[in-house]
């Protein structure tokens, strides 16, 4: 494993590269990470799974998207489009490192929708897409996230309780809101209003969907012809 820092479309992005180990080089993958506090709480498990993938012969680039982790920028200034550009830049970086295998995508939680969006923009298809604990509907996910601020407001005295609907309207108007220490990008309200998880076109040649409670690092179980989705 080694650290990577390279220029992106809006500053430098940072990542940890776990190259394939043990003499097997099946290909590489780019992480589309979870959102806000979910990323902080899952870093240990994601790192453990990256090491497991690398031991199996699949390299992993653990990418910090713009405004997150050690990458440049502020979280409130990020956008869905910038994050998609980061994923594509990471894919190009891996392809230019002399590792000739295919480059897959690995999405975790909201990152699953990001990964599927990235797939839709690739004309060359994708050999493998791994979806961990996928968020099936971005709009519902954002509503749950906004409820963190709504719940916090219940403990403060005063009239005018905030509702997720009102907070969403303020985000759409461009206002930056402090929510659990993570001010979400105002553009996120529009970007995450997406339908339920659906097959990308073209679909990956193999897909893996992991649901249920977390546990030990999982070995992927491919389902031919695309990811199994609800």
C-alpha positions as CSV (number, residue, x, y, z in Angstrom):
1,X,0.0,0.0,0.0
2,X,1.2,3.5,-0.7
3,X,-0.3,7.0,-0.7
4,X,-1.2,8.8,-3.9
5,X,-1.7,12.5,-4.5
6,X,-2.3,13.8,-8.0
7,X,-4.0,16.8,-9.7
8,X,-7.7,16.6,-10.3
9,X,-10.2,18.9,-12.0
10,X,-10.6,21.0,-8.8
11,X,-7.4,20.5,-6.9
12,X,-5.4,17.5,-5.8
13,X,-7.0,14.3,-4.8
14,X,-5.6,11.8,-2.3
15,X,-5.9,8.0,-2.2
16,X,-4.3,4.9,-0.8
17,X,-3.3,2.4,-3.5
18,X,-3.5,-1.3,-2.7
19,X,-1.9,-3.0,-5.7
20,X,-2.6,-6.7,-6.5
21,X,-0.6,-9.0,-4.3
22,X,0.8,-12.5,-4.4
23,X,1.7,-12.5,-8.1
24,X,-1.9,-12.4,-9.2
25,X,-3.1,-9.4,-11.2
26,X,-6.8,-9.7,-12.0
27,X,-7.3,-6.0,-12.3
28,X,-8.0,-2.9,-10.2
29,X,-10.9,-1.1,-8.7
30,X,-11.8,2.4,-7.6
31,X,-13.7,3.0,-4.4
32,X,-16.8,5.3,-4.6
33,X,-17.0,5.9,-0.9
34,X,-20.0,6.4,1.5
35,X,-21.2,9.8,2.5
36,X,-20.2,12.0,5.5
37,X,-20.2,10.3,8.9
38,X,-20.9,6.9,7.3
39,X,-17.5,7.1,5.7
40,X,-15.8,7.9,9.0
41,X,-17.5,4.9,10.6
42,X,-16.7,2.5,7.9
43,X,-13.0,3.4,7.0
44,X,-11.6,0.5,9.1
45,X,-13.9,-2.1,7.4
46,X,-13.2,-0.6,3.9
47,X,-9.5,-0.8,4.5
48,X,-9.7,-4.4,5.7
49,X,-11.7,-5.3,2.6
50,X,-9.3,-3.5,0.3
51,X,-6.5,-5.7,1.7
52,X,-8.6,-8.8,1.2
53,X,-9.3,-7.8,-2.4
54,X,-5.6,-7.1,-3.0
55,X,-4.6,-10.5,-1.6
56,X,-7.1,-12.1,-4.1
57,X,-5.4,-10.2,-7.0
58,X,-7.7,-7.2,-7.3
59,X,-6.0,-3.9,-6.6
60,X,-8.0,-1.2,-4.9
61,X,-7.6,2.6,-5.0
62,X,-9.2,4.0,-1.8
63,X,-10.1,7.5,-3.1
64,X,-10.9,10.6,-1.0
65,X,-13.3,12.6,-3.1
66,X,-13.0,16.3,-3.4
67,X,-13.7,18.0,-0.1
68,X,-13.3,14.8,1.9
69,X,-10.4,13.1,3.7
70,X,-7.0,14.5,2.7
71,X,-8.1,15.7,-0.8
72,X,-8.3,19.4,-1.6
73,X,-11.4,21.5,-1.2
74,X,-14.2,21.9,1.3
75,X,-17.0,19.5,1.7
76,X,-19.6,22.2,1.3
77,X,-18.0,23.2,-2.1
78,X,-18.1,19.7,-3.6
79,X,-20.7,18.5,-6.1
80,X,-21.9,15.3,-7.6
81,X,-20.3,16.2,-10.9
82,X,-16.9,16.9,-9.3
83,X,-17.0,13.5,-7.5
84,X,-17.8,11.8,-10.8
85,X,-14.8,13.5,-12.4
86,X,-12.7,12.4,-9.5
87,X,-13.7,8.7,-10.1
88,X,-12.9,9.0,-13.8
89,X,-9.6,10.7,-13.0
90,X,-8.7,7.8,-10.6
91,X,-9.6,5.3,-13.3
92,X,-7.3,7.0,-15.8
93,X,-4.6,7.1,-13.2
94,X,-4.8,3.4,-12.7
95,X,-4.9,2.7,-16.4
96,X,-1.7,4.8,-16.8
97,X,0.3,2.9,-14.2
98,X,1.2,0.0,-16.5
99,X,-1.2,-2.3,-14.8
100,X,-2.9,-3.7,-17.8
101,X,-5.9,-5.4,-16.2
102,X,-9.5,-4.0,-16.2
103,X,-10.6,-1.3,-13.8
104,X,-13.7,-2.0,-11.8
105,X,-15.8,0.1,-9.5
106,X,-16.6,-0.5,-5.8
107,X,-19.4,1.5,-4.3
108,X,-20.3,1.7,-0.6
109,X,-23.7,3.1,0.5
110,X,-24.4,6.4,-1.4
111,X,-21.2,5.6,-3.3
112,X,-23.2,2.9,-5.1
113,X,-25.3,5.5,-6.8
114,X,-22.2,7.4,-7.6
115,X,-20.6,4.3,-9.1
116,X,-23.6,3.5,-11.2
117,X,-23.7,7.1,-12.5
118,X,-20.0,6.7,-13.4
119,X,-20.8,3.5,-15.2
120,X,-23.5,5.2,-17.3
121,X,-20.9,7.6,-18.6
122,X,-18.5,5.0,-19.7
123,X,-18.9,3.8,-23.2
124,X,-16.4,1.0,-22.8
125,X,-18.4,-0.8,-20.1
126,X,-17.0,-2.2,-16.8
127,X,-15.9,-5.7,-16.0
128,X,-17.1,-5.7,-12.4
129,X,-19.2,-3.5,-10.2
130,X,-19.3,-4.2,-6.4
131,X,-22.2,-2.6,-4.5
132,X,-21.9,-2.7,-0.7
133,X,-25.0,-1.9,1.5
134,X,-26.3,0.2,-1.5
135,X,-28.5,3.2,-1.0
136,X,-31.5,2.4,-3.3
137,X,-32.9,5.9,-3.4
138,X,-30.9,9.1,-3.1
139,X,-33.9,11.3,-2.3
140,X,-34.9,9.1,0.7
141,X,-31.2,9.0,1.8
142,X,-30.9,12.8,1.8
143,X,-34.2,13.0,3.8
144,X,-32.8,10.7,6.5
145,X,-29.6,12.8,6.6
146,X,-31.5,16.0,7.0
147,X,-33.4,14.4,9.9
148,X,-30.1,14.5,11.9
149,X,-30.5,18.3,12.1
150,X,-34.2,18.0,12.7
151,X,-33.6,15.7,15.6
152,X,-30.9,18.0,17.1
153,X,-33.4,20.9,16.9
154,X,-35.8,19.1,19.1
155,X,-33.5,19.5,22.0
156,X,-33.3,23.3,21.7
157,X,-36.0,25.6,23.0
158,X,-37.8,28.0,20.7
159,X,-40.5,28.0,18.0
160,X,-40.3,27.1,14.4
161,X,-39.1,23.5,14.3
162,X,-37.1,22.6,11.1
163,X,-38.5,19.9,8.8
164,X,-36.6,17.9,6.2
165,X,-38.7,19.5,3.5
166,X,-37.8,23.0,4.7
167,X,-34.1,22.1,5.0
168,X,-34.2,20.6,1.5
169,X,-35.6,23.8,0.1
170,X,-32.9,25.8,1.8
171,X,-30.2,23.5,0.3
172,X,-31.8,23.9,-3.2
173,X,-31.7,27.6,-2.7
174,X,-27.9,27.4,-2.3
175,X,-27.7,27.7,1.5
176,X,-25.0,25.8,3.4
177,X,-26.3,24.0,6.4
178,X,-24.4,22.5,9.3
179,X,-25.6,18.9,9.8
180,X,-23.7,16.7,12.2
181,X,-20.4,18.4,11.5
182,X,-20.8,17.8,7.8
183,X,-22.2,20.8,5.8
184,X,-23.6,19.0,2.7
185,X,-23.0,20.6,-0.7
186,X,-26.0,22.7,-1.7
187,X,-26.1,21.0,-5.1
188,X,-26.5,17.6,-3.4
189,X,-30.3,18.2,-3.0
190,X,-30.7,18.1,-6.8
191,X,-28.1,15.5,-7.5
192,X,-29.4,12.8,-5.1
193,X,-33.0,13.1,-6.3
194,X,-32.6,9.8,-8.2
195,X,-34.9,6.8,-8.8
196,X,-34.4,3.5,-7.1
197,X,-31.2,1.6,-7.9
198,X,-31.4,0.4,-11.5
199,X,-29.2,-1.4,-14.0
200,X,-26.7,0.9,-15.8
201,X,-26.5,0.8,-19.6
202,X,-24.3,-0.9,-20.6
203,X,-24.3,-3.2,-17.5
204,X,-21.1,-4.5,-16.0
205,X,-20.1,-8.0,-17.2
206,X,-20.2,-9.1,-13.6
207,X,-21.8,-7.6,-10.5
208,X,-21.8,-8.2,-6.8
209,X,-24.4,-6.9,-4.3
210,X,-23.7,-7.2,-0.6
211,X,-26.6,-6.5,1.8
212,X,-27.3,-7.0,5.4
213,X,-25.1,-6.4,8.5
214,X,-21.4,-6.0,8.1
215,X,-19.0,-8.6,9.3
216,X,-15.7,-10.1,8.2
217,X,-14.2,-9.0,4.8
218,X,-16.3,-10.7,2.1
219,X,-15.1,-12.6,-0.9
220,X,-17.1,-11.4,-3.9
221,X,-19.7,-13.8,-5.5
222,X,-20.2,-12.7,-9.1
223,X,-23.6,-12.9,-10.7
224,X,-23.1,-13.1,-14.5
225,X,-24.8,-10.6,-16.7
226,X,-24.9,-7.6,-14.3
227,X,-25.4,-6.8,-10.7
228,X,-28.4,-8.4,-8.8
229,X,-30.5,-5.5,-7.9
230,X,-33.9,-5.1,-6.3
